[in-house]
Amino acid sequence: MSEYMRGKHTEIQERVFDYFNSRPDLQTPLEISKDEHRELCMRQLLGLVREAGIRPFRYVFEDPAKYFAVAEAVGSIDMSLGIKMGVQYSLWGGSVINLGTKKHKDKYFDKIDNLEYPGCFAMTELHHGSNVQGLQTTATFDLMRDEFIINTPNEGAIKWWIGNAAVHGKFATVFAKLLLPTHDEKGFADMGVHAFIVPIRDMKTHQTLPGIEIRDCGYKVGLNGVDNGALKFSSVRVPRENLLNRFGDVSRDGKYTSSLPTIGKRFAATLGELVGGRVGLAYSSVGVLKISVTIAVRYSLLRQQFGPPKQPEISILDYQSQQHKLMPMLASTYAFHFATSYLVEKYSEMKKSHDEEVVGDVHSLSAGLKAYITSYTAKSLSVCREACGGHGYAAVNRFGSLRNDHDIFQTFEGDNTVLLQQVVGDLLKQYKKKFEGGTLSVTWNYLRESMSTYLSQPNPVTTRWEGEDHLRDPSFQLDAFRYRTSRLLHSAVLRLRKHSKNLGAFGAWNRCLNHLLTLAESHIESVILAKFIEAVQSCPDKNTRDALKLVCDLYALDRIWNDIGTYRNVDYVAPNKAKAIHKLTEYLCYQVRSVARELVDAFELPDHVTRAPIGLQSEPYTQYTQYIGF
């Protein structure tokens, strides 16, 4: 199971784990101040790159799957370190290489790679985060001096929450409206948002450069090892070559050229190159879920409480209520693992082929998986804490720090509610293509193949089938998920058309927003299940395949039962079948409990990585009592 799960990048993750295990001085203590944590985080990153010889920046371009494996492992050591690494290599470094051209790669790649050029990704502003097209920072071209002048025109345009800015960054990729001088009454032409390399500190003295103000964003709910800062620019000049000019360039005489005809297309191309951040967050969020589920399951197997009269106490995982909390979560962790592994494969394919269809597929899929998985993980961390009772509340057992550090995953790289709307936008485009005879991209094939079937009335015979073989048939499970999505999509289209007549497009969208978010989540659940079923069927070892099938069935039927009202309302499931689904879901929880230890062991997280005394593989109580001094 472990070999099948972790695949070819097991070795690089073990190198990360072994390095930090060999360096106790680089392990994050339980109690540490903000300033100490930031300095430790920088030392950890320097050690990883310069001593352990792990070069994440090279993996970003040569083997993205390897980079994401490193990111998951590093985040398991300290989530602040994982985010700081992502800022340096995926955001700052990735923006320079993906949005720049050969001259930028030649000048910056090696020094970003070896951390000689620590940098920031300055996109978010005080008044604008998700609405990147609304950014107000300006970059005005000065024809006489062949320079861009970077300005913060008002307080709302201050760059905010910029990782690496408060302490360590020497450069920033600054996103700003490109303004070119004209000879009409306006005086300038707005060419849309572009990215610029802006030095922010002196390379030798580390002093803040003239025209730049840097402030510390201070303590956060979590991730205090990351030095988030705010940046304000006052007539900061950078040479013309500092424009990252892959999608738009300015000549010496002030002429603008681009291979893309409109501001909208240039903006979409720019953001499309930055989608790796979302891929990484989805993938890393599964890593956080693996740790928390591992701790909760191991403790639930260990802890005994109550039992029959005059009988030994029983494990709390033998209680149906505890199984109901943790076993569907364990199944979801496996489901998310395979879904994000597929996402990484598609992302790697996109970076090699630059195929437009794959680009669109990855953009929508990364948005949906990032939103769905990070929201699920955030809720699950609280469930795991509660499932471990009072000992789950002890800081040493990590649920508090995991919960606090992970919480922001729901917001950065795109707020989850906004990202789900992007998924819906793509679904509506695909719906239109379906009924105008166009082709559909790979992720949406089921719409082409069976939309008409799903929108017809359910077969009155199959609505009553309640046998275990039928309910555990992957065809039934996938059909149920897709039927729900197709119904939601069709009804969303009808509602939007109806309300747009009186409210306009924006008003209609807002009126239907909750419906649209449910549609996006339903579609993403369908994709996750499809990838889980594929992983089960592709597994070469029978025993492993049988275990995965069991877990996959639990994932599918638990999701169906959680939304059983929808299926009942449209008569997709008769009352007797609904009861059978509920009964089988509880039985599958019981069956998964019998192999729960092996399932979490297959994640292959060493004790020095999980670190929680109650979640260790052996003698956890000994470790726990020693921690407090017995």
N, C-alpha and C positions, 0 to 999 in steps of 0.2 A: 504494500500500500504506500509506504513511504517513498519508494523508488518511483512509483507511478505518479505520485503527487508532485514531487519536487523536481523531477526531470533532470535536465542536463546542467542546471546551475546550482546544484547542491554544493559543489566544491567551493565556489566563490563565497557562498554564505557561511560555510564552515570556516573559511579563512578569516572572515570578519569576526565571527564568534571567538575563534581561537586567539586572535590578536588582542581583543579587549579582555579576554580571560587572563592573558599573560601580562596585562598591564593594569593592576589594581589601582594605580594612581590615576588612571583615565576613566574609572568607573564612577558614575554619578552617585554621590551619596544621597541618602534619604532627605537630609536637611541641608540646604545650600542656599545662599543668598542669590539674588538676581545677578549681581555683578560677578560673583564667583562662578555662577553657572555659565554665564556668557563666555568667560575666559576659558573655562574647562571645555566648553563646546568647541571653541576654536582650536584648542590643543588636541582634542579628539579628532577633529577633521584633518589637522596637519599630520597627526600620527598615522591616520588611516592612509593618507596619500603618500607621505614621504618615507614612513617607516615600513608600513605593511605592504606598500607597493601596489595598492589598489587604486586604479585611475578611473574614477567614475566618468569623467568628462569624455574620455575616449570611448567608453562603452555607449554613451549617449548616441554616438553616430555610427560606431562600428557594430554594436550588438545591443540594441535597446532592451531586449529581454534580460540581458546580463545586468544592465544598469538598474532595472526595476528590482531584480533579485537583490542587488546590493542595497538599494534603498529600503527594501523590506527588512533586511537583516540589520542595517544601521538604525532604523527606526525602532527595532526591538531592543536595541541597546539603550537608546535614549531618543525619544521622539523629537526633542529639540535638535539633536544632531542630525536626524533624518531630514528635518525641514531646512536646517542651515545648509546641508549638502545640496538639497534641491534648489535653494535660492542661488547658490554659487554656480551650479553646473547646469541645471535644467532651465532656470529662469534667466539669470544674468548671462551665463555662457551660451545657453541655447538661443537666446534672443540675438546675441552678437553673430553667431554662426548661421542661424536659420534666416534672420532678416537682413544680414549683411552679405557682402560679396567676398571674392578671393582676397582683396586687400585687407579686409578685416580679419579673416581667418589667419593670414600670414602674420599679422601684427599682434593678435591677441590670443590665439589658441593656446600656445605653450604656456604662457604666463597665467592664463585662467586655470589651465590644467594643473599646474604645480602650486597654485594658490599665491603666486607672487602678485596677481591682480585680483584681490577679493572685490566682489562687486554686488550691486543691488539691481532690483527690477522695479523701477519707479513708474507704475501704472496708476494704481488706485489714488484717488484724491479725496479730500474731506467730504465733498458734496457728490462725488461720482465714483462708484465702484463697479457694479455690474454694467452700467451704461457707459461703456468705454468711448463710444462715439460722442458722448457729451463732455469729454474731458476739456478743461479750460486752459491748461498750461499752453503757452505759445512758443513757437520757434520761428522767429522772423528772419528771413534772409537779408543780410547786409551786402548789397552788390559791390560796394566800394571796397570792403575789407575781406570779401569772400568768406564770410562767417555767418553762423546762425546765432541769434541772440535768444537765449532761453529766459522766459519770464513767467512768474506766478502773478497773474493779474489781480487776484483777490484772495481772501482767506479761504474761500471754498475750493480754490485750486491747489492748496498746499498738498503735496504728495504725502500720504498717510499710511501707516502700517508697513513701511518699507523695510523688509528684512535685510540685515547686514548694515543698515544705514547708521544706527545709533553709535556704533563703536568701531566696527572693523572694515567697512567698505571704503574703497578708494575710487571706485567708478560707479556709475549708475547708467542703466539703459532707461532713458527718460522718454515717455510717450507724451507727445505734444502735437497741437495743431500746427501744421506747416503753413506759414504765411509767406507768400511771394509778393514783392512790390509790383504795382500796376500803375498805369497812367490815367486811370479813370477816377471818378469822384470817391470811390471806395478806398483807393490807395493800396489795397492789397487783395490777393486772391487766396481763399482758404482751400488748401488742397487735401484736407482731411488729416486724420491722426497718423503720424509717422513716429519712428523710434530713432533716438539720438544717443550716442555715447557721450556722457558728460563726466569728466573727472570731478570728484567732490572733495578729495583730500590730497595734500602734498605727498608724493611718493617717499620722500626722505623723512620729513618732520611729522607727517600724519596730521598736520594742521588743516583745518577746514579752509578751502580755497575762497578767494574774494567773491562776493556776490551770492554766496551760498550760506544759508542758515540751516543748521541741523539741530533738531530737538529729539529727546528721548521720549518714546511713547509710554515708558514706565512699566510697572507691573501689569501683567495680564492674568487672566483666569488660569492659563497654562502656558506651556512653551516658553518659560522665562529664560531658557538658554539661548533664545533667538533675540538678537538686539534690534527690535523694531524701532524705527525712527520716522520723523517727519522732515520733509525737505521743502525749502522755499528758495526760489531763484529770483535774483534781481539783476537783470542785464548780464547774465552769464554768457560769455562768448565761447563758442567751440568752432573749430575749422569745418569747412564744408564736407570734408572727407569723413566726419563723424556722423553724418547721416547714414543710417543703415538702409542701403539703397537697393535692396533686391527687387522691391516692387515699385519703387518710384525714386527718381534721381533729379538733381538740380545741377545744371551745367554752370560753368564759370560766369556766363553772361545772364544767369538767372532764369533760364528756360527749364521747364519741367517736362520730363519724359517718363513714360511708364508703359510696360507691356500690357497693362490692364486699363480698360477704357474709362472706368468710373470710380468715384470715391468708394462706393459700396463694395465693388469687386476688390479693390485694393485692401480695404478694411477686412473683408472676409478672408482674403489670402493671408494677411498678417496674423489674424487670430488663429487661422487654421494651422499655422506653423508652431503655435504655442500650445497645442492641444495635449502635448506630452505631460504637462503638469496635472491635468485631470486624470490621465491614464495612471500616473504615479500615485495620486491620492486614492483612487479606487483600489489599486493593488495593495498599497500600504495599509489602507483601512482594514482589508481582510487579514493582514498580518496582526493588527491590533486585536481583531476579533479572535484570532487563533490563540493569542496569549490569554485573553480574558476567559475564553471558554475552557482552555486547558486548566487554568487555576480553579475555576468554579467546579468543573467535573471532578478533578482529583480530590478537592476538598469534600465534595458531596459523597464520594466513595469512601473517604476516610472517616468523616464525622458520623457517629452513631447517636441516635436519639429515640427514646421511647421504644415500643414494641409490644408484643403480646404479653399478658400477665405471666410473671415468673419465667419469662424467656429472655435471652440476651437482647440487648438493644439492636436495632437494625440501622443500616446505612440510610442517611437521609435521601440518597438517590433511589432508594427502594420505594419512596413515597411517590404516589402518582402525581401529586402537585409539583414536586421537584422535577420529575421527568417532564412534565408539561412545560415547565419554565426553560429547561436546558436542552432537551433532546432536539426539538425543532430548531433551536439556535445552533446546535452542533451540525445538524443537517444543512442549515443555511450557510454555515461556514464552508462546508464542502462545495455547495452549489456556487457560492461566490468565488471560490478558488478557481474553479474551472471556467467560469464566465470571464473573470479578469485575465486568466491565462490566454483565453481566446482573444480578448481585447488587445493584449500585448502583441500577439501574433499579427493581428490586423494592423496595429500601429507600425510594427516592423515592416510589414508589407508595404504600407503607405509610404514610409520613408525611402524605400527602395524604388518603388514604381512611380510615385506621384500621380497615380491614376485618379482622375476626378471622382469616379464612383466610389473608390475606396476611401478617398479623403472625406467625402460626405458621410459615408458609413461610419468611419471612425469618429468624426466630429459628433454625430448624434449619439452613437453608442457610448462614447466616453462621457458625454454629458449625463446620459441616463444612468449608467452604472455608478458613476461618481456620486450622483445625487441619492440614488436608492441605497447603495451600500453604506455610505457614510451616515445616513440617517438611521439605518437599521443598527449599525454598530454603536452609535451614540446611545440609542435606547437600550441595547443589549448590555452595555457596560453597567448601567444602573440595575438591570435585572440580575446580573451576575453578583454585584455587590450585595443586593438584598438576599440572594440565594445563599450567600455565605454568612448571613447573620452578622453578629457583632464583630467577628474576626474579619469580615469583609470590609469593615470600617477602619481597621488599622492601616495606617499609611504604608507600613512595610509590606502589606499584601497587595499593594499597587493599584487597586481599582480606582482610588481617588485620583492619582496622578495620570493613569491611563485615560480616565474619563475627562479630566480637565485638559490634558494635552490634545486629545483627539477632538474635542468639542468643535474647535474652529474648522475642522475638515469640512463641516457642513456649510461653511461660508466662503473660505477662500478658493481661488481658481473658479469662481462662479458660485453665487448663492444657489442652494439646492432648488428653491422654488423657481428661480429664473431658468436654471438648467433644464428642469422638467418641461418648462414651456418651450424650450428649444426642441426637445424631443417631439412635443405635440406639433410644432410647426412643421417638422419634417414628416410626421405621420400624415398631416393634412395634405402636404405636397404629394406624398405617395398615393393617398386616396384619390386625389385628382388625376394623377397619372393612370391609375387603375381604370378609371371610368372614361379616360380619353384615349385609352389604348396604348399608352406608353409602357416602357420597361421599368422594372423595379430593381433596386439594389439588393444585394444578397440578404441583408438582415431582414428585409421586409417581404421575402418570398412568399410567406404564408398568406399575405394579403392577396397576391396574385393567384395563388393556387386554390384558395378555398373561401374567399370572401362571400361568394354567393351562397355556398353551403352554410356558412356560419350565420348568415342573415336570414335564412329560411327557418321555418318552425322546427323545433327539436323533434326528433323521432319519438313518438309516444311510447314505443317499446323500450328503447335504450334509456329513456329517462327513469325507468323503473329497475333497470339491471343493478343488482346490488352484490353480486358475487365477488369474492376477493380477487379472483383472476382478472375480472373486468376492471375493478377499481385500481389494480396494480399494473394494468396495461398502460405502457407509456403513450400509446395512441389516444386512449381515453383522456389521460391527464393533459397532454398537450392540446388536444382538441378543446378541452374545457377552458384552458387558459386563453386560447386563441379566440374561441367563441366570445368570451367576455370582452376581450380587446376589440374585436370587430363590432360587437353591439355598441360598445362605448364610442367607438370611432364614428359609426354611422349616425348615432343619435347626436353626437357632438356637432357633426356637419349640419344636421337639420336644425339644431338649436341656434347655431351661429348664423345660419341663413335667415332664420326667423327674426332674431333680435337685431341683426345688422340693418334691417329696413328702417327701424326707428332709432336705434342707438348709434349707428355707424360701426365701423369695424372694431375700433378700440373699445367702445362701450359694450358691444356684443361679446368680445373676448373676456372682458372683466366680468360680465354677467355670468358667463359660463366657466369661470376660471377653476372652481373646485372640481367641476366635472372634467375639465381638461387635465388637471393634475392627476386625477384618478386614472384617466386614460393612459397617461404617460407611464405611471407606475405599473399598470396592468401589462402594457407592452413590454416593459423591461423585465417583469417577472416571466413573461413568455420566453423571452430570449434566454434568460438565466436557466430556465427549465430545459429548453432545447439543448443548450450546451452541456448541461449535466447529463441528460439522456445520452448524448453523443459520447461523453466521456465514459459512461458505464458500458456502452456497447463496444467501445474501442479498447477496453481493458483486456489484456491478453491472459491474465491469470484468473482462473475460475473462482477461487475463493475470494480474491480481492473484488472481482466483479460482482459476486453475490452480496458482499458487504456494501459495496457502493450502491447496488440496486435497492437494498433495504433503506439506505439513507436517502436516496433519491425519491423513493416512494413516500417517505415521511415528509420530505420537503414539499412535494406536489400536493399531497392530500391535506396537509396542514394548511397550506395556502388556500385550497379550495374551501375547506371548512371555515376558515377565518372570514371568507366572503360568501358564505352559504346563502345569505339573504338575497344577494344578486341572482344567484342561480335559481333559487326558489321563485323569485319574482317573475322570471321569464320562463318558468316551467322547464328549465333545462335539467333539473333534478327533482324527482318526486320525493314526497316526505319520507318514504321508507328508504330510499337511496341516501338521503341526507343523513338519516340515523346510522346507516351502514358506514358511511364515510367517517362520521364522528367516532364510531366504535372502532373502526380499523385504525384510525389515526392514533387513538389511545393505545391500541395493541402494538403498533409500530414503535411508539415511544418506549414501551416496555422492552421490545426486542432490541432496539438501538442501545438501551441502557446496558444490556448484557455485553455489548462490545464497546462501550463508551471509552473505557480506559485505553483499549488498543487504537481506537479512532483518534484520540488526542495525542497518543504517543507517536502516531504516524506523522504528526506535524514536525517531529524531530527538533523540538525546542529544548536545548540543554538547560539544566537547572540554573546555571549562571546567567541565562538569558531571561527565563521566566521570573526568577529571583524571589517570588513571593514564598515565604516559609510554608504557608498552607497548601501551596501548589507544587511542592517538590515531589520527585518520584519516589523518594524513600526517606524515612525518619523525619517527616515534616514537623511533628510536635517537638522533637529534640532541637531542631533548628530554631523553632519559634520561641521556646523557653530560653534558649541560650541568647537569643537576640535581646531579651529584656533583662538578662543578667543572672538567671538561675544556673 
